[in-house]
Amino acid sequence: MSVVKVPVPGLPEEMRGESPAEAGNTLETVLVGTTRFGDLLVPVRELYTMPEGMHGFGGLSRFLLLAPPAEGGVFYWWQSAEDPAIAFPCCEPAKFFPDYRIQADEADVLRLKLAERRALQVLVVVTVPAATPAAITANLLGPLVMDTADRHAWQIICERSDPRASVPLLPPRPEAAPGP
Amino acid sequence: MLVLSRKVNEKILIGKDIEITIVDVRGDVVKVGINAPRDVGILRSELLEQVERANAEAAQASVASLKALEERAEGGPKPEPRALHLRPRNGTEG
């Protein structure tokens, strides 16, 4: 059984760069089984709790953020720590939609104390059609908001800022593809 | 489900804090006014359904399809002759 050390963004400096051995020695770790990435040995404190889950996947509340490789990937995976098959590909909205600003509803701001949180990271979930990956879309309506300090996360719905759940990530093809 | 008949300007109370007023009825469109505490979320339900549907589709993704997209977006190690070089919308990545 191979175990992979997971890079997790947004951690304080002192938590970066631990080798798996060090992590095993100094941190309580948990083995997260995944269908896409094999078995991952993860410090427990790196796991996120989603008190309200992902919409439509309410039974799952523990997640792990898998960062893209340092050498230039752009896609994250929001991996369930409870269901190995469930993982949501995500990206940083600023990379593709520089004008995107989430405007959380007042009820969410109050309930989740968003204004008081100082370590928020926002990702948007992307949908990749298997047959036509280039038709990838981002869900700007339901961004993932995570507090990297207290490791809680929510998928809020902000209809006032951008009520679109399927926005093309890439520009349309400049010319029609030649037929087979 | 509780079903009530109301006329324009008649109200419904839910608990002590939530008041719903029928503001206008025109054809098949009903305008509803809602007074509720600021921390009560109010959402058109089709938006929640859209997000649920997008999530369900997103969770089907494979690692390979995203890797392929990334490689093409970055000029990739082995671009195919007629492959489209994908760029983020703003064209300013990296």
Interface residues (C-beta under 8 A of the other chain):
Chain A: R36 F37 M54 H55 G56 F57 P68 G72 G73 V74 F75 I86 A87 F88 P89 K95 F96 F97 P98 D105 E106 A107 D108 L110 R111 V125 V126 T127 V128 A130 P133 A134 I136 T137 N139 L141 G142 Q155 I157 E159 P163 A165 S166 L169 L170 P171 R173 P174 A177 P178
Chain B: R38 D39 V40 G41 I42 L43 R44 L47 L48 Q50 V51 E52 R53 A54 N55 A56 E57 A58 A59 Q60 A61 S62 V63 S65 L66 A68 L69 E70 R72 A73 E74 R82 L84 L86 R87 P88 R89 N90 T92 E93 G94
